[in-house]
Amino acid sequence: MKTMTCKQLGGACDTEFHANTFDEMAEISKKHGMEMFQAGDAEHLKAMNDMQELMKSPGAMNEWFDNKRKEFDALPGTN
Ligand SMILES: [Zn+2]
C-alpha cells in the first residue's frame, strides 16, 4: 500500500488515500473530489478550477498524470 494526500493529487486537504496502484489512487482521489464538490467545499472547488485551467493546454493532463504516477512509484510502499 502507498499513501498520498489529497493535496499531492491536486486537491485541497490533507486527507490520506491508500492504494496499491496509481490507477486505484487516482480513482479514490476522484471520488473524494466529487464528494467534496457535492458538499460545496470552497477549497476543493478552487482546486478543481485550477485543475480545469491546467487541462486546457494540450498534453497538460497527460503530463500531470505522468508526473503523479512517477511520484507514486517513487513512494516507499508497505505491504
Ligand atoms: Zn480533499
PDB file of the backbone (N, CA, C, O) and the ligand in Angstrom, with CONECT records:
HET     ZN  A 101       1
ATOM      1  N   MET A   1       0.829  -1.203   0.000  1.00  0.00           N
ATOM      2  CA  MET A   1       0.000   0.000   0.000  1.00  0.00           C
ATOM      3  C   MET A   1       0.865   1.254   0.000  1.00  0.00           C
ATOM      4  O   MET A   1       1.897   1.312   0.668  1.00  0.00           O
ATOM      5  N   LYS A   2       0.437   2.239  -0.744  1.00  0.00           N
ATOM      6  CA  LYS A   2       1.115   3.522  -0.732  1.00  0.00           C
ATOM      7  C   LYS A   2       0.134   4.604  -0.335  1.00  0.00           C
ATOM      8  O   LYS A   2      -1.077   4.467  -0.511  1.00  0.00           O
ATOM      9  N   THR A   3       0.677   5.678   0.202  1.00  0.00           N
ATOM     10  CA  THR A   3      -0.173   6.755   0.705  1.00  0.00           C
ATOM     11  C   THR A   3       0.127   8.068   0.005  1.00  0.00           C
ATOM     12  O   THR A   3       1.286   8.463  -0.119  1.00  0.00           O
ATOM     13  N   MET A   4      -0.904   8.731  -0.444  1.00  0.00           N
ATOM     14  CA  MET A   4      -0.756  10.085  -0.973  1.00  0.00           C
ATOM     15  C   MET A   4      -1.882  10.928  -0.380  1.00  0.00           C
ATOM     16  O   MET A   4      -2.938  10.411  -0.016  1.00  0.00           O
ATOM     17  N   THR A   5      -1.641  12.224  -0.292  1.00  0.00           N
ATOM     18  CA  THR A   5      -2.685  13.095   0.252  1.00  0.00           C
ATOM     19  C   THR A   5      -3.467  13.751  -0.877  1.00  0.00           C
ATOM     20  O   THR A   5      -3.038  13.808  -2.029  1.00  0.00           O
ATOM     21  N   CYS A   6      -4.616  14.234  -0.492  1.00  0.00           N
ATOM     22  CA  CYS A   6      -5.473  14.968  -1.426  1.00  0.00           C
ATOM     23  C   CYS A   6      -4.665  16.085  -2.100  1.00  0.00           C
ATOM     24  O   CYS A   6      -4.736  16.263  -3.316  1.00  0.00           O
ATOM     25  N   LYS A   7      -3.901  16.829  -1.302  1.00  0.00           N
ATOM     26  CA  LYS A   7      -3.084  17.937  -1.823  1.00  0.00           C
ATOM     27  C   LYS A   7      -2.074  17.460  -2.858  1.00  0.00           C
ATOM     28  O   LYS A   7      -1.889  18.095  -3.896  1.00  0.00           O
ATOM     29  N   GLN A   8      -1.424  16.341  -2.569  1.00  0.00           N
ATOM     30  CA  GLN A   8      -0.431  15.808  -3.504  1.00  0.00           C
ATOM     31  C   GLN A   8      -1.061  15.489  -4.856  1.00  0.00           C
ATOM     32  O   GLN A   8      -0.389  15.502  -5.887  1.00  0.00           O
ATOM     33  N   LEU A   9      -2.352  15.206  -4.834  1.00  0.00           N
ATOM     34  CA  LEU A   9      -3.041  14.812  -6.054  1.00  0.00           C
ATOM     35  C   LEU A   9      -3.854  15.963  -6.641  1.00  0.00           C
ATOM     36  O   LEU A   9      -4.828  15.751  -7.364  1.00  0.00           O
ATOM     37  N   GLY A  10      -3.438  17.172  -6.318  1.00  0.00           N
ATOM     38  CA  GLY A  10      -4.086  18.335  -6.912  1.00  0.00           C
ATOM     39  C   GLY A  10      -5.331  18.793  -6.176  1.00  0.00           C
ATOM     40  O   GLY A  10      -6.075  19.640  -6.670  1.00  0.00           O
ATOM     41  N   GLY A  11      -5.560  18.231  -4.991  1.00  0.00           N
ATOM     42  CA  GLY A  11      -6.733  18.616  -4.200  1.00  0.00           C
ATOM     43  C   GLY A  11      -6.416  19.722  -3.213  1.00  0.00           C
ATOM     44  O   GLY A  11      -5.517  20.535  -3.430  1.00  0.00           O
ATOM     45  N   ALA A  12      -7.173  19.738  -2.120  1.00  0.00           N
ATOM     46  CA  ALA A  12      -7.088  20.889  -1.232  1.00  0.00           C
ATOM     47  C   ALA A  12      -6.917  20.549   0.250  1.00  0.00           C
ATOM     48  O   ALA A  12      -6.733  21.457   1.061  1.00  0.00           O
ATOM     49  N   CYS A  13      -6.973  19.270   0.626  1.00  0.00           N
ATOM     50  CA  CYS A  13      -6.879  18.957   2.055  1.00  0.00           C
ATOM     51  C   CYS A  13      -5.805  17.886   2.294  1.00  0.00           C
ATOM     52  O   CYS A  13      -5.162  17.408   1.360  1.00  0.00           O
ATOM     53  N   ASP A  14      -5.635  17.533   3.543  1.00  0.00           N
ATOM     54  CA  ASP A  14      -4.593  16.578   3.911  1.00  0.00           C
ATOM     55  C   ASP A  14      -5.123  15.161   4.104  1.00  0.00           C
ATOM     56  O   ASP A  14      -4.450  14.313   4.690  1.00  0.00           O
ATOM     57  N   THR A  15      -6.308  14.916   3.618  1.00  0.00           N
ATOM     58  CA  THR A  15      -6.870  13.565   3.687  1.00  0.00           C
ATOM     59  C   THR A  15      -5.930  12.593   2.980  1.00  0.00           C
ATOM     60  O   THR A  15      -5.462  12.865   1.875  1.00  0.00           O
ATOM     61  N   GLU A  16      -5.660  11.469   3.618  1.00  0.00           N
ATOM     62  CA  GLU A  16      -4.747  10.488   3.035  1.00  0.00           C
ATOM     63  C   GLU A  16      -5.516   9.404   2.293  1.00  0.00           C
ATOM     64  O   GLU A  16      -6.533   8.901   2.770  1.00  0.00           O
ATOM     65  N   PHE A  17      -5.006   9.056   1.117  1.00  0.00           N
ATOM     66  CA  PHE A  17      -5.577   7.963   0.331  1.00  0.00           C
ATOM     67  C   PHE A  17      -4.581   6.821   0.314  1.00  0.00           C
ATOM     68  O   PHE A  17      -3.373   7.047   0.238  1.00  0.00           O
ATOM     69  N   HIS A  18      -5.078   5.601   0.384  1.00  0.00           N
ATOM     70  CA  HIS A  18      -4.207   4.431   0.380  1.00  0.00           C
ATOM     71  C   HIS A  18      -4.576   3.533  -0.789  1.00  0.00           C
ATOM     72  O   HIS A  18      -5.743   3.190  -0.974  1.00  0.00           O
ATOM     73  N   ALA A  19      -3.574   3.155  -1.578  1.00  0.00           N
ATOM     74  CA  ALA A  19      -3.846   2.291  -2.721  1.00  0.00           C
ATOM     75  C   ALA A  19      -2.601   1.511  -3.111  1.00  0.00           C
ATOM     76  O   ALA A  19      -1.483   1.880  -2.750  1.00  0.00           O
ATOM     77  N   ASN A  20      -2.806   0.435  -3.848  1.00  0.00           N
ATOM     78  CA  ASN A  20      -1.688  -0.388  -4.307  1.00  0.00           C
ATOM     79  C   ASN A  20      -1.182   0.041  -5.675  1.00  0.00           C
ATOM     80  O   ASN A  20      -0.011  -0.152  -6.003  1.00  0.00           O
ATOM     81  N   THR A  21      -2.068   0.621  -6.466  1.00  0.00           N
ATOM     82  CA  THR A  21      -1.654   1.068  -7.797  1.00  0.00           C
ATOM     83  C   THR A  21      -2.024   2.535  -7.973  1.00  0.00           C
ATOM     84  O   THR A  21      -2.875   3.068  -7.260  1.00  0.00           O
ATOM     85  N   PHE A  22      -1.373   3.171  -8.932  1.00  0.00           N
ATOM     86  CA  PHE A  22      -1.657   4.583  -9.175  1.00  0.00           C
ATOM     87  C   PHE A  22      -3.081   4.770  -9.704  1.00  0.00           C
ATOM     88  O   PHE A  22      -3.756   5.739  -9.357  1.00  0.00           O
ATOM     89  N   ASP A  23      -3.527   3.844 -10.538  1.00  0.00           N
ATOM     90  CA  ASP A  23      -4.878   3.943 -11.083  1.00  0.00           C
ATOM     91  C   ASP A  23      -5.920   3.919  -9.969  1.00  0.00           C
ATOM     92  O   ASP A  23      -6.899   4.665  -9.984  1.00  0.00           O
ATOM     93  N   GLU A  24      -5.671   3.031  -8.999  1.00  0.00           N
ATOM     94  CA  GLU A  24      -6.558   2.922  -7.846  1.00  0.00           C
ATOM     95  C   GLU A  24      -6.544   4.242  -7.067  1.00  0.00           C
ATOM     96  O   GLU A  24      -7.583   4.748  -6.644  1.00  0.00           O
ATOM     97  N   MET A  25      -5.339   4.776  -6.895  1.00  0.00           N
ATOM     98  CA  MET A  25      -5.150   6.029  -6.183  1.00  0.00           C
ATOM     99  C   MET A  25      -5.923   7.153  -6.867  1.00  0.00           C
ATOM    100  O   MET A  25      -6.599   7.947  -6.213  1.00  0.00           O
ATOM    101  N   ALA A  26      -5.812   7.207  -8.186  1.00  0.00           N
ATOM    102  CA  ALA A  26      -6.499   8.251  -8.949  1.00  0.00           C
ATOM    103  C   ALA A  26      -8.015   8.126  -8.794  1.00  0.00           C
ATOM    104  O   ALA A  26      -8.722   9.129  -8.698  1.00  0.00           O
ATOM    105  N   GLU A  27      -8.505   6.885  -8.771  1.00  0.00           N
ATOM    106  CA  GLU A  27      -9.933   6.641  -8.603  1.00  0.00           C
ATOM    107  C   GLU A  27     -10.436   7.162  -7.252  1.00  0.00           C
ATOM    108  O   GLU A  27     -11.443   7.866  -7.172  1.00  0.00           O
ATOM    109  N   ILE A  28      -9.700   6.791  -6.192  1.00  0.00           N
ATOM    110  CA  ILE A  28     -10.086   7.200  -4.833  1.00  0.00           C
ATOM    111  C   ILE A  28     -10.081   8.715  -4.720  1.00  0.00           C
ATOM    112  O   ILE A  28     -10.984   9.320  -4.142  1.00  0.00           O
ATOM    113  N   SER A  29      -9.030   9.317  -5.291  1.00  0.00           N
ATOM    114  CA  SER A  29      -8.896  10.770  -5.242  1.00  0.00           C
ATOM    115  C   SER A  29     -10.054  11.455  -5.973  1.00  0.00           C
ATOM    116  O   SER A  29     -10.593  12.465  -5.520  1.00  0.00           O
ATOM    117  N   LYS A  30     -10.416  10.870  -7.120  1.00  0.00           N
ATOM    118  CA  LYS A  30     -11.502  11.424  -7.926  1.00  0.00           C
ATOM    119  C   LYS A  30     -12.822  11.360  -7.156  1.00  0.00           C
ATOM    120  O   LYS A  30     -13.616  12.300  -7.167  1.00  0.00           O
ATOM    121  N   LYS A  31     -13.031  10.226  -6.487  1.00  0.00           N
ATOM    122  CA  LYS A  31     -14.254  10.016  -5.719  1.00  0.00           C
ATOM    123  C   LYS A  31     -14.344  11.031  -4.574  1.00  0.00           C
ATOM    124  O   LYS A  31     -15.390  11.631  -4.326  1.00  0.00           O
ATOM    125  N   HIS A  32     -13.222  11.198  -3.896  1.00  0.00           N
ATOM    126  CA  HIS A  32     -13.151  12.172  -2.808  1.00  0.00           C
ATOM    127  C   HIS A  32     -13.444  13.576  -3.346  1.00  0.00           C
ATOM    128  O   HIS A  32     -14.184  14.344  -2.732  1.00  0.00           O
ATOM    129  N   GLY A  33     -12.860  13.895  -4.489  1.00  0.00           N
ATOM    130  CA  GLY A  33     -13.073  15.194  -5.107  1.00  0.00           C
ATOM    131  C   GLY A  33     -14.542  15.439  -5.421  1.00  0.00           C
ATOM    132  O   GLY A  33     -15.060  16.535  -5.211  1.00  0.00           O
ATOM    133  N   MET A  34     -15.210  14.397  -5.931  1.00  0.00           N
ATOM    134  CA  MET A  34     -16.628  14.505  -6.253  1.00  0.00           C
ATOM    135  C   MET A  34     -17.457  14.738  -4.992  1.00  0.00           C
ATOM    136  O   MET A  34     -18.392  15.538  -4.991  1.00  0.00           O
ATOM    137  N   GLU A  35     -17.105  14.034  -3.926  1.00  0.00           N
ATOM    138  CA  GLU A  35     -17.820  14.187  -2.658  1.00  0.00           C
ATOM    139  C   GLU A  35     -17.680  15.612  -2.132  1.00  0.00           C
ATOM    140  O   GLU A  35     -18.645  16.226  -1.676  1.00  0.00           O
ATOM    141  N   MET A  36     -16.448  16.120  -2.207  1.00  0.00           N
ATOM    142  CA  MET A  36     -16.184  17.478  -1.734  1.00  0.00           C
ATOM    143  C   MET A  36     -16.892  18.498  -2.629  1.00  0.00           C
ATOM    144  O   MET A  36     -17.389  19.519  -2.155  1.00  0.00           O
ATOM    145  N   PHE A  37     -16.929  18.202  -3.930  1.00  0.00           N
ATOM    146  CA  PHE A  37     -17.614  19.059  -4.894  1.00  0.00           C
ATOM    147  C   PHE A  37     -19.103  19.126  -4.557  1.00  0.00           C
ATOM    148  O   PHE A  37     -19.703  20.201  -4.549  1.00  0.00           O
ATOM    149  N   GLN A  38     -19.687  17.959  -4.278  1.00  0.00           N
ATOM    150  CA  GLN A  38     -21.110  17.899  -3.947  1.00  0.00           C
ATOM    151  C   GLN A  38     -21.406  18.588  -2.624  1.00  0.00           C
ATOM    152  O   GLN A  38     -22.484  19.149  -2.427  1.00  0.00           O
ATOM    153  N   ALA A  39     -20.435  18.537  -1.724  1.00  0.00           N
ATOM    154  CA  ALA A  39     -20.604  19.196  -0.427  1.00  0.00           C
ATOM    155  C   ALA A  39     -20.401  20.712  -0.549  1.00  0.00           C
ATOM    156  O   ALA A  39     -20.666  21.465   0.387  1.00  0.00           O
ATOM    157  N   GLY A  40     -19.925  21.139  -1.723  1.00  0.00           N
ATOM    158  CA  GLY A  40     -19.715  22.562  -1.968  1.00  0.00           C
ATOM    159  C   GLY A  40     -18.530  23.131  -1.207  1.00  0.00           C
ATOM    160  O   GLY A  40     -18.529  24.305  -0.839  1.00  0.00           O
ATOM    161  N   ASP A  41     -17.520  22.300  -0.972  1.00  0.00           N
ATOM    162  CA  ASP A  41     -16.332  22.751  -0.244  1.00  0.00           C
ATOM    163  C   ASP A  41     -15.526  23.747  -1.079  1.00  0.00           C
ATOM    164  O   ASP A  41     -15.032  23.410  -2.155  1.00  0.00           O
ATOM    165  N   ALA A  42     -15.399  24.969  -0.575  1.00  0.00           N
ATOM    166  CA  ALA A  42     -14.795  26.063  -1.345  1.00  0.00           C
ATOM    167  C   ALA A  42     -13.357  25.762  -1.769  1.00  0.00           C
ATOM    168  O   ALA A  42     -12.982  26.024  -2.912  1.00  0.00           O
ATOM    169  N   GLU A  43     -12.560  25.220  -0.867  1.00  0.00           N
ATOM    170  CA  GLU A  43     -11.151  24.942  -1.172  1.00  0.00           C
ATOM    171  C   GLU A  43     -11.038  23.924  -2.313  1.00  0.00           C
ATOM    172  O   GLU A  43     -10.214  24.072  -3.216  1.00  0.00           O
ATOM    173  N   HIS A  44     -11.870  22.903  -2.255  1.00  0.00           N
ATOM    174  CA  HIS A  44     -11.818  21.871  -3.292  1.00  0.00           C
ATOM    175  C   HIS A  44     -12.347  22.398  -4.625  1.00  0.00           C
ATOM    176  O   HIS A  44     -11.853  22.026  -5.690  1.00  0.00           O
ATOM    177  N   LEU A  45     -13.365  23.275  -4.554  1.00  0.00           N
ATOM    178  CA  LEU A  45     -13.890  23.860  -5.787  1.00  0.00           C
ATOM    179  C   LEU A  45     -12.811  24.677  -6.477  1.00  0.00           C
ATOM    180  O   LEU A  45     -12.679  24.643  -7.700  1.00  0.00           O
ATOM    181  N   LYS A  46     -12.040  25.411  -5.683  1.00  0.00           N
ATOM    182  CA  LYS A  46     -10.959  26.223  -6.222  1.00  0.00           C
ATOM    183  C   LYS A  46      -9.887  25.327  -6.844  1.00  0.00           C
ATOM    184  O   LYS A  46      -9.407  25.589  -7.946  1.00  0.00           O
ATOM    185  N   ALA A  47      -9.524  24.281  -6.130  1.00  0.00           N
ATOM    186  CA  ALA A  47      -8.517  23.338  -6.635  1.00  0.00           C
ATOM    187  C   ALA A  47      -8.971  22.724  -7.950  1.00  0.00           C
ATOM    188  O   ALA A  47      -8.166  22.526  -8.860  1.00  0.00           O
ATOM    189  N   MET A  48     -10.264  22.422  -8.049  1.00  0.00           N
ATOM    190  CA  MET A  48     -10.801  21.829  -9.270  1.00  0.00           C
ATOM    191  C   MET A  48     -10.770  22.822 -10.427  1.00  0.00           C
ATOM    192  O   MET A  48     -10.480  22.451 -11.564  1.00  0.00           O
ATOM    193  N   ASN A  49     -11.072  24.092 -10.127  1.00  0.00           N
ATOM    194  CA  ASN A  49     -10.998  25.127 -11.157  1.00  0.00           C
ATOM    195  C   ASN A  49      -9.578  25.272 -11.686  1.00  0.00           C
ATOM    196  O   ASN A  49      -9.355  25.370 -12.892  1.00  0.00           O
ATOM    197  N   ASP A  50      -8.620  25.283 -10.755  1.00  0.00           N
ATOM    198  CA  ASP A  50      -7.210  25.379 -11.144  1.00  0.00           C
ATOM    199  C   ASP A  50      -6.841  24.223 -12.058  1.00  0.00           C
ATOM    200  O   ASP A  50      -6.154  24.396 -13.065  1.00  0.00           O
ATOM    201  N   MET A  51      -7.316  23.030 -11.681  1.00  0.00           N
ATOM    202  CA  MET A  51      -7.031  21.831 -12.462  1.00  0.00           C
ATOM    203  C   MET A  51      -7.626  21.934 -13.861  1.00  0.00           C
ATOM    204  O   MET A  51      -6.996  21.561 -14.850  1.00  0.00           O
ATOM    205  N   GLN A  52      -8.867  22.452 -13.925  1.00  0.00           N
ATOM    206  CA  GLN A  52      -9.512  22.589 -15.225  1.00  0.00           C
ATOM    207  C   GLN A  52      -8.788  23.593 -16.117  1.00  0.00           C
ATOM    208  O   GLN A  52      -8.704  23.408 -17.331  1.00  0.00           O
ATOM    209  N   GLU A  53      -8.267  24.656 -15.506  1.00  0.00           N
ATOM    210  CA  GLU A  53      -7.467  25.631 -16.247  1.00  0.00           C
ATOM    211  C   GLU A  53      -6.242  24.952 -16.851  1.00  0.00           C
ATOM    212  O   GLU A  53      -5.917  25.130 -18.025  1.00  0.00           O
ATOM    213  N   LEU A  54      -5.573  24.168 -16.005  1.00  0.00           N
ATOM    214  CA  LEU A  54      -4.371  23.446 -16.427  1.00  0.00           C
ATOM    215  C   LEU A  54      -4.670  22.514 -17.602  1.00  0.00           C
ATOM    216  O   LEU A  54      -3.887  22.409 -18.547  1.00  0.00           O
ATOM    217  N   MET A  55      -5.814  21.845 -17.522  1.00  0.00           N
ATOM    218  CA  MET A  55      -6.169  20.852 -18.531  1.00  0.00           C
ATOM    219  C   MET A  55      -6.494  21.464 -19.890  1.00  0.00           C
ATOM    220  O   MET A  55      -6.613  20.747 -20.883  1.00  0.00           O
ATOM    221  N   LYS A  56      -6.638  22.796 -19.937  1.00  0.00           N
ATOM    222  CA  LYS A  56      -6.936  23.466 -21.201  1.00  0.00           C
ATOM    223  C   LYS A  56      -5.755  23.429 -22.157  1.00  0.00           C
ATOM    224  O   LYS A  56      -5.938  23.459 -23.374  1.00  0.00           O
ATOM    225  N   SER A  57      -4.526  23.363 -21.607  1.00  0.00           N
ATOM    226  CA  SER A  57      -3.384  23.298 -22.502  1.00  0.00           C
ATOM    227  C   SER A  57      -3.189  21.863 -22.975  1.00  0.00           C
ATOM    228  O   SER A  57      -3.285  20.914 -22.197  1.00  0.00           O
ATOM    229  N   PRO A  58      -2.910  21.728 -24.287  1.00  0.00           N
ATOM    230  CA  PRO A  58      -2.785  20.387 -24.874  1.00  0.00           C
ATOM    231  C   PRO A  58      -1.672  19.585 -24.209  1.00  0.00           C
ATOM    232  O   PRO A  58      -0.567  20.091 -24.015  1.00  0.00           O
ATOM    233  N   GLY A  59      -1.958  18.364 -23.869  1.00  0.00           N
ATOM    234  CA  GLY A  59      -0.943  17.488 -23.291  1.00  0.00           C
ATOM    235  C   GLY A  59      -0.731  17.681 -21.807  1.00  0.00           C
ATOM    236  O   GLY A  59      -0.043  16.887 -21.167  1.00  0.00           O
ATOM    237  N   ALA A  60      -1.326  18.746 -21.244  1.00  0.00           N
ATOM    238  CA  ALA A  60      -1.074  19.055 -19.843  1.00  0.00           C
ATOM    239  C   ALA A  60      -1.580  17.952 -18.916  1.00  0.00           C
ATOM    240  O   ALA A  60      -0.957  17.634 -17.903  1.00  0.00           O
ATOM    241  N   MET A  61      -2.713  17.382 -19.284  1.00  0.00           N
ATOM    242  CA  MET A  61      -3.304  16.353 -18.441  1.00  0.00           C
ATOM    243  C   MET A  61      -2.415  15.112 -18.392  1.00  0.00           C
ATOM    244  O   MET A  61      -2.156  14.556 -17.325  1.00  0.00           O
ATOM    245  N   ASN A  62      -1.948  14.686 -19.584  1.00  0.00           N
ATOM    246  CA  ASN A  62      -1.060  13.524 -19.637  1.00  0.00           C
ATOM    247  C   ASN A  62       0.216  13.768 -18.852  1.00  0.00           C
ATOM    248  O   ASN A  62       0.707  12.900 -18.129  1.00  0.00           O
ATOM    249  N   GLU A  63       0.737  14.975 -19.017  1.00  0.00           N
ATOM    250  CA  GLU A  63       1.971  15.338 -18.332  1.00  0.00           C
ATOM    251  C   GLU A  63       1.768  15.305 -16.822  1.00  0.00           C
ATOM    252  O   GLU A  63       2.602  14.785 -16.081  1.00  0.00           O
ATOM    253  N   TRP A  64       0.653  15.865 -16.382  1.00  0.00           N
ATOM    254  CA  TRP A  64       0.323  15.912 -14.955  1.00  0.00           C
ATOM    255  C   TRP A  64       0.217  14.492 -14.403  1.00  0.00           C
ATOM    256  O   TRP A  64       0.759  14.176 -13.344  1.00  0.00           O
ATOM    257  N   PHE A  65      -0.504  13.634 -15.157  1.00  0.00           N
ATOM    258  CA  PHE A  65      -0.680  12.256 -14.714  1.00  0.00           C
ATOM    259  C   PHE A  65       0.642  11.501 -14.674  1.00  0.00           C
ATOM    260  O   PHE A  65       0.899  10.723 -13.755  1.00  0.00           O
ATOM    261  N   ASP A  66       1.480  11.740 -15.686  1.00  0.00           N
ATOM    262  CA  ASP A  66       2.797  11.102 -15.725  1.00  0.00           C
ATOM    263  C   ASP A  66       3.610  11.472 -14.498  1.00  0.00           C
ATOM    264  O   ASP A  66       4.233  10.620 -13.864  1.00  0.00           O
ATOM    265  N   ASN A  67       3.595  12.764 -14.173  1.00  0.00           N
ATOM    266  CA  ASN A  67       4.349  13.231 -13.011  1.00  0.00           C
ATOM    267  C   ASN A  67       3.835  12.618 -11.719  1.00  0.00           C
ATOM    268  O   ASN A  67       4.617  12.206 -10.862  1.00  0.00           O
ATOM    269  N   LYS A  68       2.513  12.559 -11.586  1.00  0.00           N
ATOM    270  CA  LYS A  68       1.928  12.000 -10.371  1.00  0.00           C
ATOM    271  C   LYS A  68       2.200  10.503 -10.278  1.00  0.00           C
ATOM    272  O   LYS A  68       2.415   9.961  -9.193  1.00  0.00           O
ATOM    273  N   ARG A  69       2.187   9.851 -11.426  1.00  0.00           N
ATOM    274  CA  ARG A  69       2.462   8.415 -11.461  1.00  0.00           C
ATOM    275  C   ARG A  69       3.908   8.152 -10.994  1.00  0.00           C
ATOM    276  O   ARG A  69       4.179   7.215 -10.244  1.00  0.00           O
ATOM    277  N   LYS A  70       4.820   9.012 -11.465  1.00  0.00           N
ATOM    278  CA  LYS A  70       6.223   8.886 -11.054  1.00  0.00           C
ATOM    279  C   LYS A  70       6.360   9.121  -9.560  1.00  0.00           C
ATOM    280  O   LYS A  70       7.091   8.415  -8.866  1.00  0.00           O
ATOM    281  N   GLU A  71       5.637  10.136  -9.077  1.00  0.00           N
ATOM    282  CA  GLU A  71       5.650  10.447  -7.651  1.00  0.00           C
ATOM    283  C   GLU A  71       5.164   9.239  -6.851  1.00  0.00           C
ATOM    284  O   GLU A  71       5.740   8.868  -5.828  1.00  0.00           O
ATOM    285  N   PHE A  72       4.087   8.642  -7.352  1.00  0.00           N
ATOM    286  CA  PHE A  72       3.523   7.471  -6.699  1.00  0.00           C
ATOM    287  C   PHE A  72       4.524   6.316  -6.706  1.00  0.00           C
ATOM    288  O   PHE A  72       4.736   5.667  -5.682  1.00  0.00           O
ATOM    289  N   ASP A  73       5.137   6.062  -7.862  1.00  0.00           N
ATOM    290  CA  ASP A  73       6.110   4.967  -7.996  1.00  0.00           C
ATOM    291  C   ASP A  73       7.307   5.150  -7.070  1.00  0.00           C
ATOM    292  O   ASP A  73       7.894   4.178  -6.596  1.00  0.00           O
ATOM    293  N   ALA A  74       7.660   6.406  -6.820  1.00  0.00           N
ATOM    294  CA  ALA A  74       8.841   6.701  -6.009  1.00  0.00           C
ATOM    295  C   ALA A  74       8.560   6.565  -4.508  1.00  0.00           C
ATOM    296  O   ALA A  74       9.484   6.545  -3.695  1.00  0.00           O
ATOM    297  N   LEU A  75       7.297   6.474  -4.159  1.00  0.00           N
ATOM    298  CA  LEU A  75       6.948   6.379  -2.749  1.00  0.00           C
ATOM    299  C   LEU A  75       7.347   5.022  -2.179  1.00  0.00           C
ATOM    300  O   LEU A  75       7.264   4.002  -2.863  1.00  0.00           O
ATOM    301  N   PRO A  76       7.782   5.019  -0.919  1.00  0.00           N
ATOM    302  CA  PRO A  76       8.055   3.726  -0.298  1.00  0.00           C
ATOM    303  C   PRO A  76       6.715   3.047   0.013  1.00  0.00           C
ATOM    304  O   PRO A  76       5.864   3.631   0.683  1.00  0.00           O
ATOM    305  N   GLY A  77       6.535   1.848  -0.461  1.00  0.00           N
ATOM    306  CA  GLY A  77       5.273   1.146  -0.231  1.00  0.00           C
ATOM    307  C   GLY A  77       5.353   0.191   0.936  1.00  0.00           C
ATOM    308  O   GLY A  77       6.432  -0.304   1.260  1.00  0.00           O
ATOM    309  N   THR A  78       4.252  -0.070   1.558  1.00  0.00           N
ATOM    310  CA  THR A  78       4.186  -1.073   2.613  1.00  0.00           C
ATOM    311  C   THR A  78       3.205  -2.152   2.199  1.00  0.00           C
ATOM    312  O   THR A  78       2.195  -1.871   1.554  1.00  0.00           O
ATOM    313  N   ASN A  79       3.501  -3.368   2.566  1.00  0.00           N
ATOM    314  CA  ASN A  79       2.568  -4.442   2.289  1.00  0.00           C
ATOM    315  C   ASN A  79       1.785  -4.741   3.541  1.00  0.00           C
ATOM    316  O   ASN A  79       0.928  -5.625   3.537  1.00  0.00           O
TER     317      ASN A  79
HETATM  318 ZN    ZN A 101      -9.534  16.768  -0.160  1.00  0.00          ZN2+
END
